[in-house]
Amino acid sequence: MPHSLGVESFRRIFVANRGEVAARIRRSCERLGIEVVYGVSEPDRDAPWCRGHEQVLLGPARATESYLNMERVVQAARDSRCSALHPGWGFLAENPRFASLCEAHGVTFIGPPAHVMHLMGKKTPAKRAMALAGLTLIPGSDGILRDAGHAREVADHVGYPVLIKAESGGGGRGMRVARTAADLEGAYEEASAEAIAAFGDGRLYLEKLIEGGRHVEVQLLGDKYGGVVHLGARDCSVQRNHQKLIEESPAETVPPGELARTLDAACRAVAQIGYTGAGTMEFLLDEHGTLRFMEMNTRLQVEHTVSEMRSGVDLVEQQIRVAAGHRLPFSQDDVRLSGHAIEFRINAEDPEHDFRPAPGRIERWEPPASSVTVRVDTHVDSGYVVPPFYDSLLCKLIVRGETRAEAIQRSIQALEAFVCTGPATTISMHLAILRSAAFQRGDYTTRAIPGWPPATEER
């Protein structure tokens, strides 16, 4: 029998995040008639995104003493009488111990079960599970490397260059490239040391390095009754140091037959592992047009907005409904994807000076007007002081067109209309990318930012 718990039972949801993430969750909660309670650090107490809403002080500015303090966050949710908690993305969103702690204390974690998060958070078990479902993998080690000698054996088999990666990694940390056998031992030791420092886990695995590929993601939704749908694919190939700058959907460079095969296999994999809620599978499109599975993010992605713009599905709302025991209200046949959407991450960084962080006061903040084709997800306003303690994201600008060319043109107009004075931002960089011939042709890979620096643009 279906679970009787309804979304109406979530009268209060604790938001265990900050900034644009927290503001995004609140919008969906308000549409559902759900109150939000924010957990905040000391410097965020007067921030615009949480004004007028109930707050619980988590601790000082340092994230480890506030947003990453699992026991304090769960206690705050209980003390504020919240029956559920939304982790957003970042901080504790993919921590299976945190998900278990929530459930153990009677707080519904809005995300997948802890055991599924644990499975997908460890790269080698995740890859085995995905291979069983029919997804194509990147050639590499069959499990954890024993030592540098084992890494050499695998590298000799798959061929150089290779990429050594942390088993518990993310965000580009714990990764090193070895282009020859002479590079391998040093790369292994450096990757292990960085992985221990970043994740407390020095275990490594190895993959063939696919250079010049495209980064493609598939947005998925699953419920507790085996219902699974995808909302198409996104191309996230405009990156710097493995950090995404621009994301768009659809992923037009993927051969249609390969995309259809991968979408079916991804849905099958999600059903097989018992995944619930929103999740994203990440792939690398190689030079032969094959999508190769890299990893699964067991949370909502920053770039979920482009999938929402094309499908009309509110992914945060569906996360909440699934966590409350509802079935997905639509099947794959009901999903209609239309148009082309592009998202731009507007960060408080100076792209002219190696993307140096630029905290400080925003004197004037005037984003382009929202419409059916322009969406602005932000947590700031004029006078907001960008703190130096957290992620530098100020805003996500999402623009939709009927075609990619139309979306690009509308994006240029929206960015030209964007006013932000005070800290340096990445607006100028986005305009340079959009105006570049390489971006407009779709002729680029993850190796370089098309049109940036401007001197690199083809003449």
ChimeraX attribute file (.defattr): number of C-alpha atoms within 10 A of each C-alpha:
attribute: neighborCount
match mode: 1-to-1
recipient: residues
	/A:1	4
	/A:2	9
	/A:3	11
	/A:4	9
	/A:5	13
	/A:6	14
	/A:7	18
	/A:8	12
	/A:9	11
	/A:10	22
	/A:11	16
	/A:12	20
	/A:13	27
	/A:14	31
	/A:15	25
	/A:16	29
	/A:17	26
	/A:18	27
	/A:19	22
	/A:20	20
	/A:21	21
	/A:22	25
	/A:23	19
	/A:24	17
	/A:25	22
	/A:26	24
	/A:27	14
	/A:28	17
	/A:29	19
	/A:30	11
	/A:31	9
	/A:32	16
	/A:33	13
	/A:34	18
	/A:35	16
	/A:36	24
	/A:37	24
	/A:38	26
	/A:39	28
	/A:40	26
	/A:41	22
	/A:42	13
	/A:43	14
	/A:44	19
	/A:45	16
	/A:46	13
	/A:47	17
	/A:48	16
	/A:49	22
	/A:50	22
	/A:51	12
	/A:52	8
	/A:53	11
	/A:54	13
	/A:55	19
	/A:56	17
	/A:57	17
	/A:58	22
	/A:59	20
	/A:60	15
	/A:61	18
	/A:62	14
	/A:63	15
	/A:64	12
	/A:65	14
	/A:66	22
	/A:67	25
	/A:68	20
	/A:69	16
	/A:70	21
	/A:71	12
	/A:72	17
	/A:73	27
	/A:74	25
	/A:75	15
	/A:76	21
	/A:77	26
	/A:78	18
	/A:79	10
	/A:80	18
	/A:81	15
	/A:82	22
	/A:83	18
	/A:84	25
	/A:85	28
	/A:86	23
	/A:87	27
	/A:88	25
	/A:89	19
	/A:90	19
	/A:91	17
	/A:92	20
	/A:93	23
	/A:94	23
	/A:95	17
	/A:96	20
	/A:97	14
	/A:98	21
	/A:99	26
	/A:100	16
	/A:101	17
	/A:102	25
	/A:103	16
	/A:104	11
	/A:105	12
	/A:106	14
	/A:107	22
	/A:108	23
	/A:109	25
	/A:110	26
	/A:111	26
	/A:112	26
	/A:113	19
	/A:114	20
	/A:115	16
	/A:116	17
	/A:117	23
	/A:118	18
	/A:119	16
	/A:120	22
	/A:121	22
	/A:122	16
	/A:123	22
	/A:124	20
	/A:125	17
	/A:126	20
	/A:127	23
	/A:128	14
	/A:129	17
	/A:130	26
	/A:131	15
	/A:132	13
	/A:133	19
	/A:134	15
	/A:135	22
	/A:136	18
	/A:137	19
	/A:138	20
	/A:139	18
	/A:140	20
	/A:141	21
	/A:142	14
	/A:143	15
	/A:144	17
	/A:145	20
	/A:146	11
	/A:147	14
	/A:148	16
	/A:149	13
	/A:150	15
	/A:151	25
	/A:152	20
	/A:153	14
	/A:154	22
	/A:155	26
	/A:156	14
	/A:157	13
	/A:158	17
	/A:159	18
	/A:160	19
	/A:161	19
	/A:162	27
	/A:163	22
	/A:164	28
	/A:165	26
	/A:166	29
	/A:167	25
	/A:168	21
	/A:169	22
	/A:170	17
	/A:171	10
	/A:172	12
	/A:173	18
	/A:174	28
	/A:175	23
	/A:176	23
	/A:177	21
	/A:178	20
	/A:179	16
	/A:180	14
	/A:181	17
	/A:182	10
	/A:183	13
	/A:184	24
	/A:185	16
	/A:186	15
	/A:187	21
	/A:188	28
	/A:189	17
	/A:190	15
	/A:191	24
	/A:192	24
	/A:193	17
	/A:194	19
	/A:195	24
	/A:196	16
	/A:197	13
	/A:198	16
	/A:199	15
	/A:200	12
	/A:201	17
	/A:202	20
	/A:203	20
	/A:204	28
	/A:205	24
	/A:206	29
	/A:207	24
	/A:208	21
	/A:209	20
	/A:210	18
	/A:211	14
	/A:212	16
	/A:213	21
	/A:214	25
	/A:215	25
	/A:216	26
	/A:217	27
	/A:218	24
	/A:219	26
	/A:220	24
	/A:221	23
	/A:222	25
	/A:223	26
	/A:224	21
	/A:225	17
	/A:226	16
	/A:227	20
	/A:228	26
	/A:229	25
	/A:230	21
	/A:231	25
	/A:232	21
	/A:233	25
	/A:234	25
	/A:235	24
	/A:236	24
	/A:237	28
	/A:238	23
	/A:239	18
	/A:240	13
	/A:241	11
	/A:242	15
	/A:243	12
	/A:244	18
	/A:245	20
	/A:246	22
	/A:247	27
	/A:248	28
	/A:249	30
	/A:250	24
	/A:251	22
	/A:252	15
	/A:253	14
	/A:254	19
	/A:255	14
	/A:256	12
	/A:257	10
	/A:258	13
	/A:259	20
	/A:260	13
	/A:261	13
	/A:262	22
	/A:263	22
	/A:264	15
	/A:265	19
	/A:266	25
	/A:267	22
	/A:268	19
	/A:269	20
	/A:270	25
	/A:271	21
	/A:272	14
	/A:273	17
	/A:274	18
	/A:275	27
	/A:276	26
	/A:277	26
	/A:278	28
	/A:279	25
	/A:280	22
	/A:281	20
	/A:282	22
	/A:283	25
	/A:284	25
	/A:285	24
	/A:286	17
	/A:287	12
	/A:288	8
	/A:289	17
	/A:290	19
	/A:291	27
	/A:292	20
	/A:293	23
	/A:294	20
	/A:295	22
	/A:296	21
	/A:297	20
	/A:298	27
	/A:299	21
	/A:300	24
	/A:301	15
	/A:302	17
	/A:303	24
	/A:304	21
	/A:305	28
	/A:306	26
	/A:307	27
	/A:308	18
	/A:309	25
	/A:310	22
	/A:311	17
	/A:312	15
	/A:313	16
	/A:314	14
	/A:315	24
	/A:316	23
	/A:317	17
	/A:318	21
	/A:319	25
	/A:320	28
	/A:321	23
	/A:322	26
	/A:323	27
	/A:324	22
	/A:325	17
	/A:326	20
	/A:327	19
	/A:328	20
	/A:329	11
	/A:330	11
	/A:331	11
	/A:332	12
	/A:333	7
	/A:334	9
	/A:335	16
	/A:336	12
	/A:337	17
	/A:338	17
	/A:339	16
	/A:340	24
	/A:341	29
	/A:342	28
	/A:343	25
	/A:344	22
	/A:345	23
	/A:346	22
	/A:347	23
	/A:348	27
	/A:349	21
	/A:350	18
	/A:351	19
	/A:352	14
	/A:353	8
	/A:354	8
	/A:355	15
	/A:356	13
	/A:357	18
	/A:358	18
	/A:359	20
	/A:360	16
	/A:361	15
	/A:362	19
	/A:363	14
	/A:364	14
	/A:365	16
	/A:366	12
	/A:367	20
	/A:368	17
	/A:369	11
	/A:370	14
	/A:371	10
	/A:372	9
	/A:373	15
	/A:374	21
	/A:375	21
	/A:376	18
	/A:377	18
	/A:378	20
	/A:379	21
	/A:380	19
	/A:381	18
	/A:382	15
	/A:383	14
	/A:384	17
	/A:385	18
	/A:386	21
	/A:387	16
	/A:388	13
	/A:389	11
	/A:390	13
	/A:391	14
	/A:392	19
	/A:393	19
	/A:394	21
	/A:395	19
	/A:396	21
	/A:397	25
	/A:398	26
	/A:399	29
	/A:400	27
	/A:401	22
	/A:402	13
	/A:403	12
	/A:404	20
	/A:405	13
	/A:406	16
	/A:407	22
	/A:408	22
	/A:409	15
	/A:410	18
	/A:411	26
	/A:412	19
	/A:413	13
	/A:414	20
	/A:415	18
	/A:416	14
	/A:417	13
	/A:418	16
	/A:419	12
	/A:420	17
	/A:421	14
	/A:422	18
	/A:423	18
	/A:424	21
	/A:425	26
	/A:426	20
	/A:427	21
	/A:428	15
	/A:429	20
	/A:430	23
	/A:431	19
	/A:432	18
	/A:433	22
	/A:434	17
	/A:435	18
	/A:436	20
	/A:437	16
	/A:438	17
	/A:439	19
	/A:440	16
	/A:441	9
	/A:442	13
	/A:443	10
	/A:444	18
	/A:445	20
	/A:446	20
	/A:447	16
	/A:448	16
	/A:449	22
	/A:450	28
	/A:451	22
	/A:452	17
	/A:453	14
	/A:454	14
	/A:455	8
	/A:456	12
	/A:457	17
	/A:458	10
	/A:459	6
